[in-house]
Amino acid sequence: MTMSDNFLPFALPEIGEDEIAEVVDTLRSGWVTTGPKARRFEQAFAEFLGEPQIECIAVNSATAGLHLALEALGIGPGDEVITTTHTFTATAEVVRYLGADVVLVDIDPKTLNIDPKLVEAEITPKTRCIIPVHYAGLAVDMIAILDIARKHGLRVVEDAAHALPTTLEKELIGTMGSDATVFSFYANKTMTTGEGGMLVTRNAELARRAKVMRLHGMNRDAFDRFTAKVPSWYYEIVAPGFKYNLTDIAAALGLHQLKRIPAFQARRELIAQAYNDAFADLPLIPPPQPVEGDTHSWHLYVLRLSEELEMERDVFIERLYAAGIGCSVHYIPLHLHPYWRDRYGLRPEQFPHSQKAFERMVSIPLYTAMTDADVQRVIRIVREIVLG
Ligand SMILES: *Cc1c(COP(=O)(O)O)cnc(C)c1O
């Protein structure tokens, strides 16, 4: 068998006829960039979160949303922002865009999420903000993070790229009371707009600034103050802003993907449970599970090879590929990447839990477009590889 014959990709989006028809409608409408559909998508997102009044700001990536949130909070040179080493570089790079510095901390091996105790230990007079990441779709202990932030006067911006829909104590991530929460609609996330993201906040001032900076630092409110009728040609530039707006073509996808989130989550949950059951007797460490009654988005299903299994992680991955199963590793921790390692002089011994998890972890396929037969095939092949 060649790989292309019967290869199961690690991830695939599920785009239906409703999404396609809405994109075609957008193309025919003559309005392809940010317009009525982006606005409708923002409103629909607020309603999904159960808070029609919450500010939802559609952007062309989660990276853009994180950047806008930190910019609006005034993060800049001389400031420090604490986040987890066990994440994608986007979480941290946005801090460097603004000239501030990143302080990386280790994870709690029980959750693979940032360890709140270690956050507290890294706070200095320069610390301004914490960026927790709801890794794989399991909620960070936001009660502890918000508590630390309140105690030390810090801001909190949640990287919720994996966390739609995730709950903590039955509340959806996005409504936890941090300064801002940012979701991703990248191709492999739990819903997609191709590329896209949503910045969510209850802070009206942050929202106002982010909306201005999303589109070139353009402000139309100045004119609004003097007349109810805004001539379409008039604007003022109040800052050197960015080009981070979401197109109506992308929002057309988002409107229908968002409606499918409950069904998508149910399907992901079913696959995760099938994996949990099928691998329970193997020398594999299952992904951290949510507490009873809470929702895990199951964006990722991350297995760890236990110590008893005398097989290198890389060999495990080679065998999965040889059997036609795509997989990935989330993540090569930031402390191992040349840029972060060299800028901050980082060593693996500073992050023992992230390092150990990284060395033994593999993410296996989990997405709604998988058939039951695909799921059974992954199960069969993982069992064969482990049992030899
Ligand atoms: C995907 C991802 C991002 C970036 O999302 P984009 O929409 O691609 O910018 C940020 N953080 C984490 C943890 C991610 O997985």
The ligand as a Gaussian input file, in Angstrom:
#p B3LYP/6-31G(d) Opt

LIG

0 1
 C       -4.169000      27.755000      16.271000
 C       -3.622000      28.411000      17.483000
 C       -3.368000      29.798000      17.550000
 C       -3.403000      30.677000      16.355000
 O       -4.623000      30.674000      15.686000
 P       -4.677000      31.378000      14.249000
 O       -6.146000      31.564000      14.034000
 O       -4.065000      30.407000      13.286000
 O       -3.940000      32.650000      14.320000
 C       -2.999000      30.349000      18.756000
 N       -2.828000      29.590000      19.852000
 C       -3.039000      28.259000      19.831000
 C       -2.849000      27.480000      21.093000
 C       -3.420000      27.618000      18.645000
 O       -3.583000      26.298000      18.615000

